[in-house]
């Protein structure tokens, strides 16, 4: 069965600091990878996704993530965070294949607090 | 365009009472449908998923059940709520293949 682990549960940064949130998954086959963000009081929004091709994926709002297959990782990065990036971030994975039910498995989430 | 509707937005129910949360999708056919629960500090846990009418798979043993009476309707139910059922419930849909997901606005359930 698939599982997703986000190592940082709560991250506090000052504005302009660089961000890296860790995400590791456990699954032996081919996967699709996602990062979602949930701003306070808002819906889940897709930040970026990886299906295939260039393992460095750029998303909205200056976020990017790198898929490292050998490490089963899909870490999220941003060079300079802003106060408005305060939110909860979720890494998610689903298994690709003909029998794919599309089950999206989420990590526990990381709460990012950016101090002005 | 495709839309997903989930209601109610908030719900306060006494222990032992029944539950029915409804989710409907518009603008697509034969979607994969999902129910997630978000509990504080525990991320998003997949509860049920459905790939077709009447086809329900449960991911975790629990006090809840799901049904899909129509192609674009997904219902989460309980006969008797427990305190531990409190949480934020999200419905989602995806097309076959799981390349994109759309989430509903969620239901905040408080069992008292």
Interface residues (C-beta under 8 A of the other chain):
Chain A: X6 X9 X32 X34 X43 X44 X46 X49 X51 X90 X92 X94 X95 X96 X100 X101 X102 X103 X104 X105 X106 X107 X108 X109
Chain B: X32 X34 X36 X41 X42 X43 X44 X45 X46 X49 X51 X57 X59 X90 X92 X94 X95 X96 X97 X98 X99 X100 X101 X103 X104 X105 X106
